[in-house]
Amino acid sequence: MDFLFSIEDVFEIKGHRNIIVPGISYSYPNPVGVGAKITIETPNGQIIETTIAGFEMINRGKKMEHAPFSIPKGIEKSQLPAGSKVYLATLK
């Protein structure tokens, strides 16, 4: 597994999905696409295995160096605290 980033924030869109920020760095050496398997490890040790559901455009008032992405429905924002580590399990 490759470490990608630590979660800074999660934007919850009711009835849609959660968007994880900052996302995958544009300088990451391999292309990562929708469907790629990721593993999230929370600060309390919980492991969440999921996939990238889509890449999102967010205006945070400054140029982004990362590509924020959403994860499938079913994982609550409360399960994704800041500081959780995101790893790429496999490339698709």
N, C-alpha and C positions, 0 to 999 in steps of 0.2 A: 504494500500500500504506500502511496506517495502522499505526504502531507501537503495540503493545498493552502489552508489558511485557518485562522481562528475567527469564529463568528463575532462580529461587532454589533450587529443588530438584525432583527427579523421584522419584516413588514407583513402584517397579516391583512389579507384581502378577504373579507367575509364572503363565504360561498364560493371562493376560488381556491387559491393556494397561498402558502407562505413563501416569501422571497427572502433569501439569505444574503446578507451583505457582510464583507465586501464582495465576495465572489472569487472567481478564478482569475488570477493575474494574466494580463494580456501577454506577459513575457513567459508564461508557462511553456516549456519546450515541446509539448505534444498537443495536438488538437483534442479538445474534449467536447463531446456533443450531447444532445438530448438522448436520454436513455443510459448514459454512463452511470455505473454503480458507484455510490459513495457510501462511506461509513462516517457517522458523526459520533464522537465520544464527548459526552458532557463532563463538566468538572466533577460531578459526583460518581463518574465511572459508568453511567448508563451508555450502552451501545445501540445506535439506531442505524439500521441498514436500509437504504432507499436508493432512489435514482434521481437524476436531474430531469425535471419535467419540461423545463423551458428556460430560455435566457430572457432577462428583463432589462428594460431601459429605465433607469431611475435618474432624476435630476436632483443631485445633492448640492447644487450650487457651485460645483467645481468639477474640473476634468476628472473623469474616472480612469483609474489604472487597472480596474478589475471589471469582470463581467458578472454582475449579480445573477442569481438563478433561482428558479422556483422548484419546489419539491412537490410530489404528489399529495393530494388531499389525504387526510387521515392522521397527519402528524401535526400536533397543536403547537402554537407559538410557545406556550409554556414549557414544552419539552426541549426547546432550543435556546438555552440561556447563553448570554454573552460569555465568551471564553471557551465555548465548546470547540473542539478541534475537528476539522473536516478533512477526510482523506479520500483520495481517489482509489477505489477498489479495483476497477478494471476500466479499460478504454473500450468504447463501442464504435 
